[in-house]
C-alpha cells in the first residue's frame, strides 16, 4: 500500500515538473513581451533566479532605450545575484546607473555596485583593484544617501575592506623581510607605515624596519656602513619611544648595543687618525 502511494506521489511530482517545463518553454517562445516580462518577475519573486535571468536577458535587448529598461536591468541584475553571478550583476547595476541616474532603482543600484564589488574582492595576497572599487562605490553611496538605513552596513563593509588592504600592505612588506632582502624591506615597510600609520600591525612593522636597518647596516660595505648604522640607531630610538614595553625590546636593545659600540669604535678610529 505504502509503495503504491509513493509511486503515485512520484508520478504527480513528475507530472508537475513536466507541466512546469512545458509552461516555461511556452513562455520562452512567446513574442508577447509584456507577458514574458510579467512571468519573469513572477519567477524572480518565487526565487527561480535561473529562469527569471534567462527571460530578463532576452528582455534587456527588447526594452533597451525604453522607459522600462531600468526595471529590466534591475531585475536582471537581481536575478544574477540570486545565481551568485556577481560580476554580471555588477555590470547591470552599473548600466542602470549610467543610463538612468534618476531611476527609482538608482539608490539600491549604487549600494549593490559596492556590495557586488565587495563580494568579488579577492584574498589579500592577490591584486586588490576590485577592493578599491568596492570602497569607492560604497563611499559614494554613503555620500549620496547619508540617511539611508544601509549606511551603517556600508561603513562596516568599508572597514572590512580597508582592513584587507592594510593586511595586503603588511604581507607585501613582510615578503621582502622574510626573503632577507633588507634594502627592499626597508622601502616596503616604510611605504606601508606611511600609507597606513594606524595599522594594527604597526608594532611588528616597526620592529621589522628596525631589524632590517640593523642587518642592512651590519652587512654593508665600509663606505655605506656608518651612515646605515646611524640610521639603524635612529630607528631604535623611534621604536622604543613608541613601544617601550614591546616583546621585542630585548632584541632591540641588543641591536642598539652592537650599533652603538660600532659607531663609538668608528668615532675613536677617526679621532686617532
NUBA-634384 format. One record per atom (N, C-alpha, C): residue in one letter; x, y, z. Coordinates in steps of 0.2 Angstrom, whole numbers, plus 5000, padded with zeros to 4 digits. Layout:
BEGIN
AXYZ/...
END
This chain:
BEGIN
X500449945000/X500050005000/X500450065000/X500950065004/X501450125005/X501850134998/X502050074996/X502450084989/X501950114984/X501350094984/X500850114979/X500750194979/X500650214986/X500550284987/X501250324985/X501750294987/X502450334985/X502450334977/X502350284974/X502350284966/X501850344963/X501250344966/X500850394964/X501050464965/X501350474971/X501650544973/X502250564968/X502650514967/X503250524962/X502950544955/X502450504953/X502150524947/X501850594946/X501450614952/X501250684952/X501750734952/X502250724956/X502850764955/X503150774949/X503250714945/X503550714939/X503050754934/X502450744935/X501950774930/X501950854931/X502050874937/X502050944939/X502750974936/X503250934936/X503850964934/X503850964926/X503550914923/X503450914915/X503050974913/X502450984917/X502051034916/X502351104916/X502751114922/X503151174923/X503651184918/X503951134915/X504451144910/X504151164904/X503551134902/X503151144896/X502951224896/X502651244902/X502451314903/X503051364902/X503651344905/X504251384904/X504451394897/X504451334893/X504651334886/X504151374882/X503551374884/X503051414880/X503151494881/X503351504887/X503551574889/X504151594885/X504651554885/X505251574881/X505151584874/X504651544871/X504551554864/X504051614862/X503751634867/X503251694866/X503551754864/X503151784859/X503351854857/X502951914860/X502551894865/X502251944869/X502651964875/X503052014874/X503552034878/X503252064885/X502652094885/X502352114891/X502252054896/X501952004892/X501851934896/X502451904898/X502951904894/X503651874896/X503951914902/X503851984902/X504152024907/X503752004914/X503052004913/X502651984919/X502851914922/X503051864918/X503151804920/X503951804923/X504351844920/X505051844923/X505051874930/X504651924931/X504551954938/X504351904943/X503851864940/X503551814945/X504051754946/X504451734941/X504951684943/X505451714948/X505651784947/X506151814951/X505851814959/X505251834959/X504951834966/X504851774969/X504851714965/X504751644968/X505451614969/X505951654968/X506651634969/X506951584964/X506551584958/X506851544952/X507251594948/X507851604950/X508351654948/X508551634941/X508751574940/X508951554933/X508451564927/X507851544929/X507351554924/X507151634923/X507151664928/X507051734928/X507651774924/X508251754926/X508851784922/X508851774915/X508651714913/X508551694906/X508051744902/X507551754905/X506951794902/X507251864902/X507451884907/X507751954908/X508251974903/X508751924902/X509251934897/X509051944890/X508451914888/X508151924882/X507851994882/X507452014887/X507152074888/X507552134888/X508252124890/X508652184890/X508752214883/X508852164878/X508852194871/X508252224869/X507652194871/X507052214868/X506852284871/X507052294877/X506752354880/X507352414881/X507952394878/X508452444878/X508252504875/X508452564879/X508252634876/X507552654878/X507152614881/X506452624883/X506452644890/X505852674892/X505752694899/X505752634904/X505652574902/X505652514906/X506352484907/X506852514903/X507452474903/X507752474910/X507652524914/X507952524921/X507652464925/X507052454924/X506752394928/X507052334926/X507152324919/X507452264916/X508152254919/X508552304919/X509252304921/X509252284929/X508752314932/X508752304939/X508552224941/X508052204938/X507852134939/X508352084936/X508652104931/X509152054928/X509752054933/X509952114935/X510552114940/X510352074946/X509752084949/X509552044955/X509551974954/X509251954948/X509251884946/X509951854946/X510451894943/X511151874943/X511451864950/X511251914955/X511351904962/X511151834965/X510551824963/X510251754965/X510651694963/X510951704957/X511351644955/X512051654956/X512251704961/X512951714963/X513451734957/X513151764952/X513551784946/X513651864948/X514051874952/X514151944955/X514451994950/X514851964945/X515152004940/X514652034935/X514251994933/X513652014928/X513152054932/X513052044938/X512552084942/X512852154943/X513552164944/X513852224945/X513752264938/X513952234933/X513852264926/X513252294925/X512652264927/X512052284925/X511752344930/X512052334936/X511852394941/X512252454939/X512852444936/X513252504934/X512852534927/X512652484923/X512252504917/X511652544919/X511352524924/X510752564926/X510852634928/X511452634932/X511652704935/X511852744929/X512152724925/X512452764919/X511852784915/X511452744913/X510852764908/X510252794912/X510152784918/X509552804922/X509752834928/X510152884929/X510452904935/X509852934940/X509252954937/X508752974941/X508252914942/X508352854941/X507952804942/X507752784949/X507152764950/X506952744957/X507352684960/X507752654955/X508152594957/X508852624958/X509052684957/X509652714957/X510052704964/X509652714969/X509952714976/X510152644978/X509752594977/X509952524978/X510452504973/X510452524967/X510952504962/X511652534964/X511652594967/X512352614969/X512652574975/X512152554980/X512452514985/X512652444982/X512252414978/X512452354975/X513052354971/X513252404968/X513852414964/X514452404969/X514352434975/X514852424980/X514852354983/X514252334984/X514152264988/X514452204983/X514252214977/X514552164972/X515252164972/X515552224972/X516252234972/X516552204978/X516252214984/X516452184990/X516452104990/X515952074987/X515952004986/X516451974981/X516652024976/X517152004971/X517852014974/X517952044979/X518552064982/X518952004983/X519551994981/X519951934981/X520351924988/X520651874989/X521051864995/X521651914996/X521851935002/X522351985002/X522951984998/X523251924997/X523851914993/X523751924986/X523151934983/X523051944976/X522952024975/X522952044969/X522852114967/X522252134970/X522252194972/X521652224976/X521252284972/X521352284966/X520952334962/X520252334963/X519952274964/X519252274965/X519052294972/X519452284976/X519352304983/X519352384984/X519752414980/X519752484979/X519152514976/X518952474971/X518252494968/X517652484972/X517652434977/X517152424981/X517152484986/X517752504989/X517752554994/X517452624991/X517752634985/X517452694981/X516752694980/X516452644978/X515752634977/X515352644983/X515552614988/X515152614995/X515252684998/X515852714997/X515852785000/X515452834996/X515452824989/X514952864985/X514252854987/X514052794989/X513352784991/X513252824998/X513752815002/X513652855009/X513552925008/X513952955003/X513953025002/X513353044998/X513053004994/X512453024991/X511853014995/X511852964999/X511252945003/X511452935010/X511652995014/X511952985020/X511452965026/X510752965024/X510252955029/X509952885028/X510152845023/X509852785021/X510052735027/X509652685028/X509652635033/X510252585032/X510552585025/X511052545024/X511752575025/X511752635027/X512452675028/X512852645033/X512552615039/X512952585044/X513252525041/X512952485037/X513152425034/X513752445029/X513652495025/X514152515020/X514752535024/X514752565029/X515352585033/X515652525036/X515252475038/X515552415041/X515952375035/X515652375029/X515952345023/X516652375022/X516652445022/X517252485020/X517752475025/X517552465032/X518052455037/X518452385035/X517952335034/X518252265032/X518752265026/X518552305021/X518952315015/X519552345016/X519552405020/X520152435022/X520652395026/X520352355031/X520752305034/X521152255030/X520852235024/X521152195020/X521652225016/X521652295014/X522152325011/X522752335016/X522552345022/X523152355027/X523552295028/X523152235028/X523452165028/X523852155022/X523652175016/X523952165010/X524652205010/X524652265012/X525152305013/X525752275018/X525452245023/X525852215028/X526252155025/X525852115021/X526152055018/X526652075013/X526552125009/X527052145004/X527652165007/X527652205013/X528252225016/X528552165020/X528252115023/X528452065026/X528852015021/X528552015015/X528851965010/X529651985009/X529752045008/X530452065007/X530852045013/X530552055019/X530952045025/X531051975026/X530551925025/X530651855025/X531151825020/X531251865014/X531751845010/X532451875011/X532451905016/X533051935018/X533351995013/X532852025010/X533052075005/X532952145009/X533452155014/X533352205019/X533252275016/X533652285010/X533552355007/X532852365004/X532652315001/X531952324998/X531452325004/X531552285009/X531152285015/X531052355018/X531652385019/X531652455022/X531152495018/X531152495012/X530752535007/X530052515008/X529852455008/X529152425008/X528852435015/X529252425020/X528952435027/X528852515028/X529252555026/X529152625026/X528552645022/X528452625016/X527852645012/X527252615016/X527252555019/X526652535022/X526452575028/X526952595032/X526852635038/X526652705036/X526852735031/X526652795028/X525952795026/X525752745022/X525052735019/X524552725025/X524752675030/X524352655035/X524652665042/X524652735044/X525052745050/X524752715056/X524052695056/X523752675062/X523652595061/X524052565057/X523952495056/X523952455062/X523552395063/X523652355068/X524252315069/X524652315063/X525252285063/X525852335064/X525752395066/X526252445067/X526852425071/X526752395077/X527252375081/X527752325078/X527452275074/X527852225071/X528252255065/X527852295061/X528152335056/X528752375058/X528652415063/X529252455066/X529852415068/X529652355071/X530252315073/X530552285067/X530252265062/X530552235056/X530952285053/X530652355053/X531052405050/X531752415054/X531652415060/X532252425064/X532752365063/X532552305063/X532952245062/X533252245054/X532852265050/X533052275043/X533652325042/X533552385045/X534052435045/X534752405049/X534652375054/X535152345058/X535552295054/X535252255051/X535552195047/X535852225040/X535552275037/X535752305031/X536452345033/X536452375039/X537052415041/X537652365043/X537452315046/X537952265048/X538352235042/X537952225037/X538252195031/X538352235025/X538452305027/X538652355022/X539352355020/X539552385014/X540152395013/X540452455017/X541052465018/X541352515023/X541052585021/X541052605015/X540952675014/X540152695015/X539752645016/X539052655017/X538852635025/X539352605028/X539152575034/X538952625040/X539352675041/X539252725046/X538652755045/X538452775039/X537852815038/X537252765040/X537252705038/X536752655039/X536752635047/X537252635050/X537252625057/X536952675061/X537052735059/X536752795062/X535952795060/X535752775054/X535052765053/X534752715057/X535052655058/X534852605062/X534752625070/X535252665072/X535152695079/X534552745080/X534452785075/X533852825075/X533252785075/X533252735071/X532652685071/X532552655078/X533052635081/X533052605088/X532652655093/X532852715093/X532652765097/X531852775096/X531752775089/X531052785087/X530552735089/X530852665089/X530452605091/X530352605099/X530852615102/X530752615110/X530352675113/X530452725109/X530052785111/X529252765111/X529052735105/X528352715104/X528152655107/X528652605108/X528452535110/X528952515116/X528952555121/X529452545126/X529352475130/X528752445130/X528652385133/X528552325128/X528752335122/X528652285117/X529052225119/X528752165116/X529052095117/X529752095114/X529852135109/X530452135105/X530952185108/X530852215114/X531352255117/X532052235118/X532052175121/X532752145122/X533152135116/X532852115111/X533152105104/X533352175102/X532952225102/X533052285100/X533652315104/X533652305111/X534252335115/X534852305113/X534852245110/X535552205108/X535752245102/X535252255097/X535452295091/X535752365093/X535452395098/X535752465100/X536452455102/X536552405107/X537252395110/X537752385104/X537652345099/X538052325094/X538252385090/X537652425088/X537752485084/X538152535087/X537952545093/X538252605097/X538952585098/X539152525099/X539852505100/X540252525094/X539952505088/X540252515081/X540352585080/X539852625081/X539852695080/X540452725084/X540452705091/X540952735095/X541652715093/X541752655091/X542352625088/X542552665082/X542152675078/X542252715072/X542452785073/X542152815078/X542252885080/X542952895083/X543152835087/X543852835091/X544352835085/X544252785080/X544752775075/X544852845071/X544252875070/X544352945066/X544752995070/X544652995077/X545053045081/X545753025081/X545952965081/X546652935081/X546952955075/X546552945069/X546852965063/X546953045062/
END
